[in-house]
Amino acid sequence: MGNSEMTDAEKIAGLEDRTRFLSEVTYRIIDILGTIVEFRNLETVTHVKRIRAITHILGSCYMRVEKNSGLTPEMVDEIAKAAVLHDVGKIAIPDSILLKPGKLTRDEFDLMKTHTTKGAEIVDRILDGREPDTYMTYCRDIAKYHHEKYDGRGYPEGLKGDRIPLAAQFVSLADCYDALISERVYKAAYSKEEAFDMIKGGECGIFNPRLMNCFIISKAEIEKICDEIEETADKEYAVSAD
């Protein structure tokens, strides 16, 4: 065998390196796509960072507390990475609705709700007929089901209880909390304490009680990471403005 020929071990190592590279490229593209959607929605990049971080905190806590959940650290990492694509379907929503400063009409809200199914359709177009791997399954489930509620009063399918994919449940709670503490065109921001009390008190719908337990356990950690993300963003803005 000549020196130019690769051994089987070298070929396998090369394929593994290529697979890792393609995975990182996929993660990066998804991350950028999620950020683009938030900019169109007049959100800052901190929104996607907070959603990803809070989702990771909730998933990690759930994995520790719910011993039979089947979650692994790798699965939690992938769910958190997929979380940035939760609102990708808003690309298809008209600005007149997406950026409306006042309350949406019934018809407008019905159209807004379609961002969930449109998000799943976008993921399907990315897959282009190929079977999704675990990561892309998370992306699709999160995009489609992150507005489902544990009592069946969510959308788009009115799924109830554990019929809602767990990844989507994590992002649903993370997104709800972040929406409350963020200023939007139609509302002022609530304090972190107010947001926590509203969710705990059921003012934002019903969530998985096991997940709510993790939310309560992780309260300080969630608040800390949100503060850190904002502080980093403020520093980066100050540097860019100089």
Summary of the structure (lengths in Angstrom):
residues: 242
radius of gyration: 19.6
end to end distance: 60.8
largest distance: 73.5
contacts: 700
relative contact order: 0.12
helix: 70%
strand: 1%
